Amino acid sequence: MTIVAERPHANYPGSKYVLPNDRPECDRLNTQHELLKDAFGRIIFPPIHFRDGDRILDCGTASGIWIHDAAQTLPPTVHFEGIDIQSALFPASPPPNMHFSVQSILDLPPSWSSSFTLVNQRLLGGAFTLDNWTQSIKEAHRVLKPGGYVQMLEFDGRLIDDLRLYGPNSARYHEIASRLWEGQGLVREDVVVLPKLLAENGFDDVQTETREIRLDGTDGAAGAANLRNLHLVYSAMAGAVMRAGGFGLVGSEKEYLELMDRVRDEMATSEHAVMKWAVIYGRKKAE
């Protein structure tokens, strides 16, 4: 087994995140933000009327691009708090109404209780076990004001099972991804589980919005952009796969990346290849 060009990953205690933490990943995340904005048409989903002094928490903020975009449509008297488990991608000189810190959504500061109007959380399916999801929702509930909202945007983890439909290379990757998810204890059915967890942990008015984008060319530029993004995501998981020994299915990072290229080509021609996104949001019950 050979590992080449290992990319840096988050070294936060207990982190299971399967993607790297470097400049190419930052660029991908920024591009993905635009892709998601195009797919849903907006980045704030609950019906919130923001007031002077309101606070918004962005979890897994990375470069802070979601905060930067949201701030363009809100008054400068709204304050943003961006957190991530590493600071490498934080913006260098944020404006006065933005603050960034190394924190985990699983253990937020006690002083933040009942202080936020909105908690935004995106794309943590590659990091969270069921216990992590439950804890993150409990923490979001604690730091929200009564009547405040949490919103979570995720890809549908059941896409891993759909890989079996695309072709032989994708079926091989299905085995790799399945073993990686199971080995890390990650949740494939996140978009099904999250609404239930919200309802069980003090949230009402729970809503789900979904988008499906075909990757075979039918959906034009949007499909091509989603295909490029998914190929980059799968390729960036090389380090996590090889650290797990390749599961007896790939013997080197080079072999893994070549497999990802063939998976991309199968997705580009399969009528079954669809990218699925979901936003789930809910309101903290008023006291």
C-alpha positions in Angstrom: 0.0 0.0 0.0 1.3 3.4 -1.0 0.2 6.9 0.1 1.3 9.9 -2.0 0.9 13.6 -1.4 -1.0 13.3 1.8 -3.2 16.4 2.3 -3.6 18.1 5.7 -6.7 17.1 7.7 -8.2 18.6 10.8 -6.4 17.6 14.0 -9.2 18.6 16.4 -9.6 16.0 19.1 -12.2 13.4 18.1 -12.7 14.7 14.6 -13.9 12.1 12.1 -14.0 14.5 9.1 -13.1 12.6 6.0 -12.1 15.6 3.8 -8.8 17.7 3.9 -8.3 21.1 5.3 -6.2 23.0 2.7 -6.4 25.7 0.1 -7.7 23.5 -2.7 -10.5 22.3 -0.4 -11.2 25.9 0.5 -11.5 26.8 -3.2 -13.8 23.8 -3.7 -16.0 24.8 -0.7 -16.3 28.3 -2.0 -17.3 27.1 -5.5 -19.8 24.6 -3.8 -21.3 27.5 -1.9 -22.2 29.2 -5.3 -23.5 25.9 -6.6 -25.8 25.5 -3.6 -27.0 29.1 -3.8 -27.9 28.5 -7.5 -29.7 25.3 -6.6 -31.9 26.7 -3.8 -32.0 30.4 -4.8 -31.2 31.6 -1.3 -29.0 30.9 1.7 -31.3 31.8 4.6 -34.3 29.5 4.6 -36.5 30.1 7.7 -38.9 33.1 7.7 -36.9 35.4 10.0 -37.2 39.1 10.3 -33.8 40.2 11.6 -33.5 43.1 14.0 -30.6 45.3 15.2 -28.3 43.3 17.5 -29.4 39.9 16.3 -26.6 37.3 16.3 -26.1 34.5 13.7 -23.9 31.5 14.3 -22.3 29.7 11.3 -20.9 26.3 12.2 -18.2 24.7 10.0 -17.6 28.2 8.6 -14.3 27.3 6.7 -13.5 30.5 4.8 -16.6 32.3 6.1 -18.1 32.5 2.6 -21.7 31.9 3.9 -21.3 34.7 6.4 -19.9 37.0 3.8 -22.8 36.4 1.5 -25.5 36.6 4.2 -24.0 39.9 5.4 -24.7 41.5 2.0 -28.4 41.3 2.6 -28.6 42.1 6.3 -27.9 45.4 8.2 -24.4 45.8 9.6 -26.0 45.8 13.1 -26.5 42.0 12.8 -23.5 40.2 14.3 -22.0 37.0 12.8 -20.0 34.3 14.7 -18.2 31.8 12.6 -16.8 28.7 14.1 -14.7 25.8 12.8 -12.5 23.1 14.3 -9.4 24.7 12.6 -8.6 28.3 11.8 -6.5 27.7 8.7 -9.2 29.0 6.3 -10.6 31.9 8.3 -10.6 35.3 6.5 -7.6 37.4 7.5 -9.4 40.7 8.2 -13.1 40.4 8.7 -15.3 43.5 9.3 -16.3 44.5 12.8 -19.6 42.6 12.8 -17.9 39.3 12.1 -15.9 37.2 14.5 -14.3 33.8 13.9 -13.1 31.3 16.5 -12.0 27.7 16.9 -15.0 25.9 18.4 -17.0 22.8 17.9 -20.7 22.7 17.5 -20.6 19.8 19.9 -19.4 21.9 22.8 -20.2 25.6 22.5 -19.4 28.2 25.2 -21.8 28.3 28.1 -22.0 32.1 27.7 -23.7 31.6 24.3 -26.9 30.2 25.7 -30.1 31.8 24.3 -28.2 34.4 22.3 -28.6 33.6 18.6 -31.5 34.1 16.2 -30.2 31.7 13.6 -27.7 28.8 13.7 -26.5 27.8 10.2 -24.8 24.4 9.8 -23.8 22.8 6.5 -22.3 19.6 5.1 -21.2 17.9 8.2 -22.4 14.5 7.1 -18.8 13.5 6.4 -17.9 14.1 10.1 -20.8 13.2 12.3 -22.0 10.0 14.0 -25.6 9.7 15.2 -24.5 10.8 18.7 -22.7 13.8 17.1 -25.8 14.8 15.2 -27.9 14.6 18.4 -25.4 16.6 20.4 -25.1 19.3 17.7 -28.8 19.7 17.7 -29.0 20.0 21.5 -26.2 22.6 21.4 -28.0 24.6 18.6 -31.1 24.5 20.7 -29.3 25.7 23.8 -27.6 28.7 22.1 -30.8 29.8 20.2 -33.2 32.4 21.6 -36.7 31.1 22.0 -38.3 31.3 18.5 -34.9 31.2 16.8 -34.1 28.8 14.0 -31.5 26.2 13.1 -30.9 25.3 9.4 -28.9 22.4 8.2 -27.9 21.8 4.5 -26.7 18.3 3.7 -26.1 16.0 0.7 -28.2 12.9 0.8 -25.8 10.2 2.1 -27.9 7.5 0.5 -26.2 8.5 -2.7 -23.5 6.0 -1.7 -26.0 3.2 -2.3 -26.9 4.8 -5.7 -23.3 4.3 -6.9 -24.1 0.6 -7.6 -26.4 1.7 -10.4 -23.8 3.7 -12.4 -21.4 1.1 -13.6 -18.7 -1.4 -12.4 -16.2 1.2 -11.3 -18.9 3.0 -9.3 -20.0 -0.2 -7.8 -16.4 -0.8 -6.6 -16.4 2.7 -5.1 -19.7 1.9 -3.4 -17.8 -0.8 -1.4 -15.0 1.6 -0.5 -17.3 4.5 0.6 -19.6 2.1 2.5 -16.7 0.7 4.5 -15.4 4.2 5.2 -18.7 5.5 6.4 -19.3 2.4 8.5 -15.8 2.4 9.9 -16.2 6.0 11.0 -19.7 5.5 12.3 -21.1 8.1 10.0 -24.8 8.4 9.1 -25.9 7.8 5.5 -29.6 8.5 6.2 -28.8 12.0 7.5 -31.6 13.8 5.6 -34.2 11.3 7.0 -32.8 11.3 10.5 -32.3 15.1 11.0 -36.0 16.1 10.9 -36.8 13.5 13.6 -33.9 14.6 15.8 -35.1 18.2 15.6 -38.6 17.3 16.6 -37.3 15.1 19.5 -35.1 17.9 20.8 -37.3 20.9 21.3 -37.9 22.2 17.7 -41.2 22.7 16.0 -42.2 23.9 12.5 -39.6 21.5 11.1 -39.4 21.8 7.3 -37.4 20.1 4.6 -36.5 21.4 1.1 -34.8 19.2 -1.5 -33.1 19.6 -4.8 -32.2 16.9 -7.3 -29.7 17.7 -10.1 -29.0 15.1 -12.8 -25.3 14.5 -13.6 -25.7 13.0 -17.1 -25.9 16.3 -19.0 -29.7 16.6 -18.8 -29.4 19.6 -16.4 -26.8 21.4 -18.4 -24.3 23.7 -16.6 -25.8 22.9 -13.1 -25.3 19.2 -13.7 -21.8 19.7 -14.9 -20.9 21.8 -11.9 -22.4 19.3 -9.5 -20.5 16.5 -11.3 -17.2 18.4 -11.0 -17.8 19.0 -7.3 -18.7 15.4 -6.5 -15.6 14.2 -8.3 -13.5 16.6 -6.2 -15.2 15.4 -3.0 -14.7 11.7 -3.8 -11.1 12.4 -4.9 -10.3 14.4 -1.7 -11.3 11.4 0.4 -8.2 9.6 -0.8 -6.3 10.3 2.4 -9.1 8.9 4.6 -9.4 5.8 2.5 -5.7 5.1 2.4 -5.3 5.7 6.1 -7.9 2.9 6.5 -5.8 0.6 4.4 -7.7 0.9 1.2 -10.2 -1.8 2.4 -8.4 -4.3 0.2 -10.0 -2.6 -2.8 -7.3 0.0 -3.7 -3.5 -0.3 -3.0 -2.4 3.3 -3.5 -3.6 6.8 -3.7 -2.8 6.8 -7.4 -5.0 3.8 -8.0 -7.8 5.4 -5.9 -7.6 8.7 -7.9 -7.7 6.8 -11.2 -10.7 4.9 -10.0 -12.4 8.2 -9.2 -11.8 9.4 -12.7 -13.6 6.3 -14.0 -16.4 6.8 -11.5 -16.8 10.4 -12.8 -17.1 9.2 -16.4 -19.7 6.6 -15.4 -21.8 9.3 -13.6 -21.6 11.5 -16.6 -23.3 9.0 -18.8 -25.7 7.2 -16.3 -29.4 8.1 -16.3 -29.4 7.1 -12.6 -26.7 9.6 -11.5 -28.5 12.4 -9.6 -27.0 14.8 -7.0 -29.4 15.2 -4.1 -29.3 18.1 -1.6 -31.6 18.8 1.4 -32.1 21.7 3.7 -33.8 20.9 7.1 -34.7 23.7 9.4 -36.7 24.1 12.6 -37.7 26.6 15.2 -36.9 26.5 18.9 -40.1 26.4 20.7 -41.1 29.7 22.4 -41.1 29.6 26.1 
